[in-house]
Amino acid sequence: MRAENQQTAKNLITIACAVFAVLLIVALIISLVSLASASTRRTRLERELAAVTAQVEQNEASIAYYSSDEYVEWVAREYLDMQGKDEIAFTGN
């Protein structure tokens, strides 16, 4: 009877170890999938950040140009029919 109990205990321990190993493997697979997903998301976000940063730089350059005297004078001449300082306007008949 004692040998039978020992064999049953060995079987239970073996089954418990096998179940534990399966659970560890499943947890490892889930972690790897999660890590791959996070890595992909990080790469995508880094690309988006680069695109947004480039857009911000482009917008800052546009703001600087639209704030410049050169642009203001161009708009004044082109749309408001104004002339620059110390300029004489000639009109043809």
CNS distance restraints for C-alpha pairs under 8 A (distance, minus, plus):
assign (resid   1 and name CA) (resid   5 and name CA) 6.35 0.50 0.50
assign (resid   2 and name CA) (resid   6 and name CA) 6.26 0.50 0.50
assign (resid   3 and name CA) (resid   7 and name CA) 6.17 0.50 0.50
assign (resid   4 and name CA) (resid   8 and name CA) 6.19 0.50 0.50
assign (resid   5 and name CA) (resid   9 and name CA) 6.07 0.50 0.50
assign (resid   6 and name CA) (resid  10 and name CA) 6.13 0.50 0.50
assign (resid   7 and name CA) (resid  11 and name CA) 6.16 0.50 0.50
assign (resid   8 and name CA) (resid  12 and name CA) 6.15 0.50 0.50
assign (resid   9 and name CA) (resid  13 and name CA) 6.08 0.50 0.50
assign (resid  10 and name CA) (resid  14 and name CA) 6.03 0.50 0.50
assign (resid  11 and name CA) (resid  15 and name CA) 6.09 0.50 0.50
assign (resid  12 and name CA) (resid  16 and name CA) 6.00 0.50 0.50
assign (resid  13 and name CA) (resid  17 and name CA) 6.06 0.50 0.50
assign (resid  14 and name CA) (resid  18 and name CA) 6.14 0.50 0.50
assign (resid  15 and name CA) (resid  19 and name CA) 6.13 0.50 0.50
assign (resid  16 and name CA) (resid  20 and name CA) 6.05 0.50 0.50
assign (resid  17 and name CA) (resid  21 and name CA) 6.03 0.50 0.50
assign (resid  18 and name CA) (resid  22 and name CA) 6.20 0.50 0.50
assign (resid  19 and name CA) (resid  23 and name CA) 6.20 0.50 0.50
assign (resid  20 and name CA) (resid  24 and name CA) 6.18 0.50 0.50
assign (resid  21 and name CA) (resid  25 and name CA) 6.18 0.50 0.50
assign (resid  22 and name CA) (resid  26 and name CA) 6.17 0.50 0.50
assign (resid  23 and name CA) (resid  27 and name CA) 6.11 0.50 0.50
assign (resid  24 and name CA) (resid  28 and name CA) 6.05 0.50 0.50
assign (resid  25 and name CA) (resid  29 and name CA) 6.17 0.50 0.50
assign (resid  26 and name CA) (resid  30 and name CA) 6.18 0.50 0.50
assign (resid  27 and name CA) (resid  31 and name CA) 6.11 0.50 0.50
assign (resid  28 and name CA) (resid  32 and name CA) 6.15 0.50 0.50
assign (resid  29 and name CA) (resid  33 and name CA) 6.18 0.50 0.50
assign (resid  30 and name CA) (resid  34 and name CA) 6.12 0.50 0.50
assign (resid  31 and name CA) (resid  35 and name CA) 6.02 0.50 0.50
assign (resid  32 and name CA) (resid  36 and name CA) 6.11 0.50 0.50
assign (resid  33 and name CA) (resid  37 and name CA) 6.15 0.50 0.50
assign (resid  34 and name CA) (resid  38 and name CA) 6.13 0.50 0.50
assign (resid  35 and name CA) (resid  39 and name CA) 6.06 0.50 0.50
assign (resid  36 and name CA) (resid  40 and name CA) 6.17 0.50 0.50
assign (resid  37 and name CA) (resid  41 and name CA) 6.15 0.50 0.50
assign (resid  38 and name CA) (resid  42 and name CA) 6.04 0.50 0.50
assign (resid  39 and name CA) (resid  43 and name CA) 6.26 0.50 0.50
assign (resid  40 and name CA) (resid  44 and name CA) 6.24 0.50 0.50
assign (resid  41 and name CA) (resid  45 and name CA) 6.07 0.50 0.50
assign (resid  42 and name CA) (resid  46 and name CA) 6.08 0.50 0.50
assign (resid  43 and name CA) (resid  47 and name CA) 6.33 0.50 0.50
assign (resid  44 and name CA) (resid  48 and name CA) 6.26 0.50 0.50
assign (resid  45 and name CA) (resid  49 and name CA) 6.02 0.50 0.50
assign (resid  46 and name CA) (resid  50 and name CA) 6.21 0.50 0.50
assign (resid  47 and name CA) (resid  51 and name CA) 6.26 0.50 0.50
assign (resid  48 and name CA) (resid  52 and name CA) 6.07 0.50 0.50
assign (resid  49 and name CA) (resid  53 and name CA) 5.93 0.50 0.50
assign (resid  50 and name CA) (resid  54 and name CA) 6.14 0.50 0.50
assign (resid  51 and name CA) (resid  55 and name CA) 6.22 0.50 0.50
assign (resid  52 and name CA) (resid  56 and name CA) 6.11 0.50 0.50
assign (resid  53 and name CA) (resid  57 and name CA) 6.23 0.50 0.50
assign (resid  54 and name CA) (resid  58 and name CA) 6.15 0.50 0.50
assign (resid  55 and name CA) (resid  59 and name CA) 6.06 0.50 0.50
assign (resid  56 and name CA) (resid  60 and name CA) 6.08 0.50 0.50
assign (resid  57 and name CA) (resid  61 and name CA) 6.24 0.50 0.50
assign (resid  58 and name CA) (resid  62 and name CA) 6.26 0.50 0.50
assign (resid  59 and name CA) (resid  63 and name CA) 6.06 0.50 0.50
assign (resid  60 and name CA) (resid  64 and name CA) 6.12 0.50 0.50
assign (resid  61 and name CA) (resid  65 and name CA) 6.21 0.50 0.50
assign (resid  62 and name CA) (resid  66 and name CA) 6.04 0.50 0.50
assign (resid  63 and name CA) (resid  67 and name CA) 5.98 0.50 0.50
assign (resid  64 and name CA) (resid  68 and name CA) 6.24 0.50 0.50
assign (resid  65 and name CA) (resid  70 and name CA) 7.86 0.50 0.50
assign (resid  65 and name CA) (resid  71 and name CA) 6.55 0.50 0.50
assign (resid  66 and name CA) (resid  71 and name CA) 5.66 0.50 0.50
assign (resid  66 and name CA) (resid  72 and name CA) 7.23 0.50 0.50
assign (resid  67 and name CA) (resid  71 and name CA) 7.07 0.50 0.50
assign (resid  67 and name CA) (resid  72 and name CA) 7.34 0.50 0.50
assign (resid  68 and name CA) (resid  72 and name CA) 6.50 0.50 0.50
assign (resid  69 and name CA) (resid  73 and name CA) 6.01 0.50 0.50
assign (resid  70 and name CA) (resid  74 and name CA) 6.20 0.50 0.50
assign (resid  71 and name CA) (resid  75 and name CA) 6.18 0.50 0.50
assign (resid  72 and name CA) (resid  76 and name CA) 6.11 0.50 0.50
assign (resid  73 and name CA) (resid  77 and name CA) 6.15 0.50 0.50
assign (resid  73 and name CA) (resid  84 and name CA) 7.13 0.50 0.50
assign (resid  74 and name CA) (resid  78 and name CA) 5.86 0.50 0.50
assign (resid  75 and name CA) (resid  79 and name CA) 5.54 0.50 0.50
assign (resid  75 and name CA) (resid  80 and name CA) 6.91 0.50 0.50
assign (resid  76 and name CA) (resid  80 and name CA) 4.86 0.50 0.50
assign (resid  76 and name CA) (resid  81 and name CA) 6.32 0.50 0.50
assign (resid  76 and name CA) (resid  82 and name CA) 5.38 0.50 0.50
assign (resid  76 and name CA) (resid  83 and name CA) 7.37 0.50 0.50
assign (resid  77 and name CA) (resid  81 and name CA) 4.90 0.50 0.50
assign (resid  77 and name CA) (resid  82 and name CA) 4.85 0.50 0.50
assign (resid  77 and name CA) (resid  83 and name CA) 5.89 0.50 0.50
assign (resid  77 and name CA) (resid  84 and name CA) 7.73 0.50 0.50
assign (resid  78 and name CA) (resid  82 and name CA) 7.88 0.50 0.50
assign (resid  83 and name CA) (resid  87 and name CA) 6.34 0.50 0.50
assign (resid  83 and name CA) (resid  88 and name CA) 7.54 0.50 0.50
assign (resid  83 and name CA) (resid  89 and name CA) 6.96 0.50 0.50
